Every structure is written in C-alpha cells, then in structure tokens.
Amino acid sequence: MQTVLVLITFLLAVGFILKKFVWSPLVEGQQKRTKSVDGLGTKCGKTDCGCH
C-alpha cells in the first residue's frame, strides 16, 4: 500500500514538472506567434502602426 502511494506521488510530481517546464512554454510560444492578423508578426499590413 505504501509503495502505491509513493508511486502516485512520484507520478504527480513528474506530471507537474512536465506541465510547468515543457508543456507551458510550448503552448505559450504558439500563442505568441498567432497574435498578428497576417501571420507575419505585424498587426496592420507590412508595418506596425500601433493603432491596435
């Protein structure tokens, strides 16, 4: 019984570490790339006029 609790705790810890240091940066990086209208990193045409 004690081994099962240790295993569950270990798996939860590993899941937390993976979510914090692997999953979140991947998802955050994808969200930063898709903020522009045209997909080129600008918001209005070819230059960023700062109107948005």
C-alpha angles and dihedrals in degrees: 000000000000091000091055091053091049091049092050091048091049093049091049090051092049090048091051092049092048092048094048100043105025112023100039096051091049093051093042091051092053092049092053092054096052100053096096126085097226098035094241097101095263128106104209117033118296097335131045104241092183093234094126 
